[in-house]
Amino acid sequence: MKERTILVGSYAKEQEQGIHIFRLETNPWRLEPAGGQGGISNPSYLAVSADGRNVYAVMEDMEYEGQFGGGVASFKWQENRLIPLNKKPTGGTLPCHLLPDQSGRALYVSNYMSGSLSMFRLEPDGSLSDRTDLDQHTGHGPNPERQEGPHVHFAGFEEQGTKLYCSDLGLDRLCCYRPDPVLGHLGRCPEEDIAMPGGVGPRHFAVLPSHPGWLYAVGELSSELYAVEQKSGRIAQRLSTRESFAKSNTCAAIKASPDGKYLYISNRGDDSIAVFAVGNAPDALTRIQCMPAGGRTPRDLLVLEDAVLAANQDSDSISVFSRDPETGLLSGPVLCRDCPSPVCLVEGSLVKA
């Protein structure tokens, strides 16, 4: 029997349990509650450190202890328990994504509503030092309802780990940085930005070791997947994530399979998971499946070797699909588990004292 620990972020009041812990078992399939953590407001996005010893959570709010902006919380992750370390204000409103770097020296937080990127230095125990930098974006896009200003949604490193791009949904740009974790500087490089087509609203992206120099970005507003060459900014492929156009739809997560051969994208509205095969060439993507998500408003996905989990925000459920590692295809859902307002899924490795 194979067992994994799954951490789930959700929208919750500070006095409620906002981070949920589950055990996922296969043969037979089971997803059982195994604890949780309260004391933080709206921990809607989580991240695990590269060494597996710390967990970080955003506090997706407009105000933190009377200050402008939301917050971020750090935890020690030990023997499947979260031990609170400390919290800090991000300096931007509605933080929605965070990224610990591979060195364990810095944490990057995307502030959606105010449209900024925050940088924190991390202490040796993984706790948060004071914020060392914040870059505020300016401008707007062509959609007056969703792009009235900058909206930073996601940050990720390219495959070499030297350049960081963040998706600004409001500006239709993947903004480039060359951060210095020693000095604590973000190192904004606007000349290396990637301009996306107007109105697509880039949300998240994935990088694949098999295709260095390329990004695979999903447009929240366009419901499309884009294969983007980093150096030139050229969009080599632009594919729909949808099979049906009967409803309005916005994309959310994009996740790669462990072997990098498949991409999985969640559709909110169509309430489906789109599966793309990654070809031998970086611009040889093919949509091979569009599977009902098993719930309403699939927000995040967790892609494992033999399973895919979907956090269905508006049906208060997590659905689990069996995944064929060879073909990338999904079957199921093999089970659904109740969970209040799930919006983020990460795997927690077991770290002993």
C-alpha positions in Angstrom: 0.0 0.0 0.0 1.4 3.4 -1.0 0.7 6.3 1.3 1.2 10.0 0.7 0.5 13.1 2.8 -1.5 15.8 1.2 -1.8 19.4 2.5 -4.8 21.4 1.4 -5.1 25.2 1.5 -8.5 26.8 1.8 -10.5 30.0 2.5 -11.2 30.1 6.2 -11.5 32.5 9.1 -8.5 32.8 11.5 -10.3 30.8 14.2 -11.2 28.0 11.8 -9.0 25.2 10.5 -7.8 26.5 7.2 -5.0 24.0 6.4 -6.2 20.4 6.1 -4.0 17.3 6.2 -5.0 14.1 4.4 -3.5 10.7 3.9 -3.8 9.4 0.3 -3.6 5.6 -0.1 -3.8 3.5 -3.2 -4.9 -0.1 -3.6 -7.6 0.4 -2.4 -8.0 4.2 -3.0 -8.6 6.2 0.2 -8.3 9.9 1.2 -8.5 10.2 5.0 -8.3 13.3 7.3 -5.1 13.4 9.3 -5.2 16.7 11.1 -4.9 20.4 10.2 -3.9 23.8 11.3 -5.9 27.0 12.2 -4.8 30.4 13.4 -4.3 32.0 10.0 -6.8 33.7 7.8 -7.5 32.5 4.3 -4.4 30.2 3.8 -5.4 29.8 0.1 -2.0 28.9 -1.2 0.7 26.7 0.3 4.3 25.8 -0.6 6.7 23.2 0.8 10.4 24.1 1.0 12.9 22.3 -1.2 14.2 20.2 1.7 10.7 19.4 2.9 11.2 20.8 6.3 9.0 23.9 6.1 5.6 24.9 4.8 4.5 28.4 3.9 1.0 29.8 3.6 -0.4 33.1 2.2 -2.9 35.0 4.2 -5.1 36.2 1.3 -6.5 39.4 2.9 -6.7 43.1 2.2 -5.3 43.9 5.7 -2.8 42.4 8.1 -2.9 43.5 11.7 -4.1 46.9 10.7 -1.5 47.3 7.9 -2.2 47.5 4.2 -1.9 44.1 2.5 -2.1 40.5 3.4 0.3 38.2 5.2 2.5 35.1 4.9 3.0 32.4 7.6 5.8 29.9 8.1 5.6 26.5 9.7 8.0 23.7 10.6 6.8 20.5 9.0 7.7 17.5 11.1 6.2 14.0 11.4 3.1 15.1 9.5 2.5 18.0 11.9 2.6 21.8 11.3 4.4 23.7 14.0 3.9 27.5 13.7 7.0 29.6 13.4 6.1 33.2 12.5 4.1 35.5 10.3 4.9 38.7 8.3 3.0 41.3 6.3 3.5 41.1 2.5 3.0 44.8 1.7 0.5 43.9 -1.0 -3.2 43.0 -1.0 -4.7 39.5 -1.5 -1.4 37.5 -1.7 -2.3 34.4 -3.8 0.9 32.5 -4.5 4.3 31.9 -2.9 7.6 30.4 -4.0 10.5 29.3 -1.8 13.7 29.1 -3.8 15.8 26.0 -4.1 18.5 27.3 -1.8 16.2 27.9 1.1 17.3 31.5 1.4 14.4 33.4 -0.1 10.6 33.4 -0.5 8.7 35.2 -3.2 5.0 36.2 -2.7 2.6 37.3 -5.5 0.1 39.9 -4.4 -2.8 39.7 -6.7 -5.1 42.7 -6.0 -2.4 45.4 -5.6 -0.2 43.8 -8.4 3.2 43.5 -6.7 5.9 40.9 -5.9 7.4 40.6 -2.4 10.7 39.0 -1.4 11.6 37.7 2.0 14.8 36.4 3.4 14.5 33.1 5.2 16.3 32.2 8.4 18.2 28.9 8.8 15.2 27.3 10.6 13.0 28.3 7.7 11.2 31.1 9.5 10.6 34.5 7.8 12.9 37.4 8.2 11.7 40.9 7.3 10.7 41.6 3.8 13.7 42.7 1.8 12.1 44.0 -1.4 8.8 44.7 -3.1 8.2 45.6 -6.7 4.9 47.4 -7.5 3.6 46.9 -11.1 1.7 49.7 -12.9 -0.6 49.8 -15.9 -3.7 47.9 -17.2 -4.9 45.6 -19.9 -7.8 45.8 -22.4 -10.4 44.0 -20.3 -12.0 46.7 -18.1 -13.5 44.3 -15.6 -10.5 42.0 -15.0 -7.5 44.1 -16.2 -8.2 47.5 -14.7 -4.8 47.4 -13.0 -1.9 45.0 -12.4 -2.7 41.6 -10.9 0.3 39.5 -10.1 -0.8 35.8 -9.8 2.2 33.5 -9.9 6.0 33.4 -9.8 8.3 30.7 -11.0 12.0 30.1 -12.0 13.1 29.1 -15.5 14.9 25.7 -15.6 18.3 27.1 -14.8 17.0 28.9 -11.7 18.6 32.3 -12.4 15.7 34.1 -13.9 12.3 34.4 -12.3 9.1 35.3 -14.2 5.9 36.4 -12.6 2.5 36.3 -14.4 0.7 39.6 -14.3 -2.9 38.9 -15.3 -3.8 42.6 -15.5 -0.9 43.6 -17.8 -0.8 40.5 -20.1 2.9 40.1 -19.2 5.4 37.6 -17.8 7.6 40.0 -15.9 11.3 39.0 -15.6 13.5 39.3 -12.5 17.1 38.2 -11.7 16.9 38.0 -7.9 19.8 38.1 -5.6 19.0 36.2 -2.4 22.2 37.3 -0.7 21.5 41.0 -1.0 17.7 40.4 -0.9 17.0 42.3 -4.2 14.4 41.2 -6.8 16.5 42.6 -9.7 13.7 43.7 -12.1 14.6 43.2 -15.8 11.8 44.8 -17.8 13.8 44.4 -21.0 13.4 40.6 -20.7 9.7 40.6 -20.1 7.5 38.4 -22.3 4.4 40.2 -23.7 1.4 38.0 -24.1 -1.5 38.7 -26.5 -3.9 41.4 -25.2 -6.7 40.2 -23.0 -5.5 36.6 -22.3 -4.8 37.2 -18.6 -1.7 34.9 -18.0 -2.2 33.1 -14.7 0.2 30.3 -14.1 3.0 28.6 -16.1 5.1 25.4 -16.1 8.7 24.8 -17.2 9.8 21.4 -18.4 13.4 20.1 -18.2 13.0 18.3 -21.5 12.5 21.7 -23.3 14.8 24.3 -21.7 14.3 27.9 -22.8 10.5 27.5 -23.0 7.5 28.3 -20.8 4.0 26.8 -20.9 1.6 29.4 -19.8 -2.2 29.3 -19.3 -4.4 32.2 -20.0 -7.1 32.6 -17.3 -9.3 34.8 -19.5 -8.7 33.2 -22.8 -8.8 29.5 -21.7 -5.8 28.7 -23.8 -2.4 27.1 -23.4 0.6 28.9 -24.8 4.1 27.4 -25.7 6.4 30.4 -25.3 10.1 30.7 -26.3 11.7 32.7 -23.5 14.5 34.4 -25.4 12.4 35.8 -28.2 9.0 35.9 -26.5 7.6 34.1 -29.5 4.4 32.1 -29.0 4.8 29.0 -31.0 1.5 27.3 -30.1 -1.8 28.5 -28.8 -4.3 25.8 -28.0 -7.8 25.8 -26.4 -8.2 24.0 -23.1 -11.8 23.4 -23.7 -14.0 20.8 -25.5 -17.4 22.6 -24.8 -18.1 26.3 -25.1 -21.6 26.1 -23.6 -20.5 28.0 -20.5 -18.2 30.9 -19.6 -14.9 29.6 -18.3 -11.7 30.7 -16.7 -8.5 28.5 -16.4 -6.7 28.1 -13.1 -3.8 25.7 -12.5 -1.3 24.2 -14.9 0.8 21.3 -13.6 3.3 19.0 -15.3 3.5 15.2 -14.7 6.6 14.0 -12.8 8.2 12.8 -16.0 7.4 16.1 -17.8 5.5 14.3 -20.6 2.1 15.7 -19.9 0.4 18.9 -18.8 -2.8 19.2 -16.8 -5.0 22.3 -16.7 -8.1 23.0 -14.6 -11.1 24.7 -16.3 -13.5 26.6 -14.0 -16.9 26.9 -15.6 -16.6 23.9 -17.8 -15.4 22.2 -14.5 -13.0 19.9 -16.3 -9.3 18.9 -16.5 -7.6 19.3 -19.8 -4.7 16.9 -20.5 -2.0 17.7 -23.1 0.8 15.5 -24.3 4.2 17.1 -24.7 5.9 16.1 -27.9 9.6 15.7 -28.7 9.6 19.3 -30.0 8.8 22.2 -27.6 5.9 23.3 -29.8 4.4 19.9 -30.4 1.6 20.0 -27.8 -1.6 17.9 -28.3 -4.7 17.9 -26.2 -5.6 14.3 -25.6 -8.4 14.4 -23.0 -10.8 16.8 -21.3 -12.1 15.0 -18.2 -15.0 16.2 -15.9 -13.4 17.4 -12.7 -15.9 15.6 -10.4 -16.9 18.9 -8.7 -17.5 22.6 -9.2 -14.8 25.2 -9.9 -11.6 23.1 -9.9 -9.1 25.6 -8.6 -5.8 23.6 -8.1 -4.5 20.3 -9.2 -1.9 17.9 -7.7 -0.3 15.6 -10.3 1.3 12.5 -9.0 2.8 9.5 -10.8 -0.4 7.4 -10.5 -3.1 10.0 -9.5 -4.4 13.5 -10.1 -6.3 15.4 -7.3 -8.6 18.3 -8.0 -9.5 21.0 -5.4 -13.2 21.8 -6.2 -13.7 25.1 -4.5 -17.4 25.6 -4.9 -18.5 22.0 -4.2 -16.4 21.7 -1.1 -14.7 18.6 -2.3 -11.5 17.0 -3.5 -11.8 14.5 -6.3 -9.1 11.8 -7.0 -8.4 10.4 -10.5 -6.4 7.4 -11.4 -3.6 8.4 -13.8 -1.9 6.1 -16.3 1.8 7.1 -16.3 2.4 5.8 -19.8 -0.5 7.5 -21.6 -1.1 10.4 -19.2 -4.9 9.7 -19.4 -7.2 10.0 -16.3 -10.0 7.7 -15.2 -12.5 8.2 -12.5 -12.9 10.0 -10.2 -12.1 7.0 -8.1 -13.2 8.8 -5.0 -14.4 12.2 -3.7 -13.7 13.6 -0.2 -15.5 16.5 1.5 -13.3 19.5 2.3 -14.5 23.1 2.9 -13.5 25.5 0.1 -10.3 23.7 -1.0 -8.1 25.9 -3.3 -4.6 24.5 -3.1 -3.0 21.0 -3.0 0.6 20.1 -2.2 2.3 16.9 -1.3 4.1 16.9 2.1 7.2 14.7 2.5 7.6 13.0 5.9 10.3 14.7 7.9 11.3 13.1 11.2 12.9 14.9 14.2 
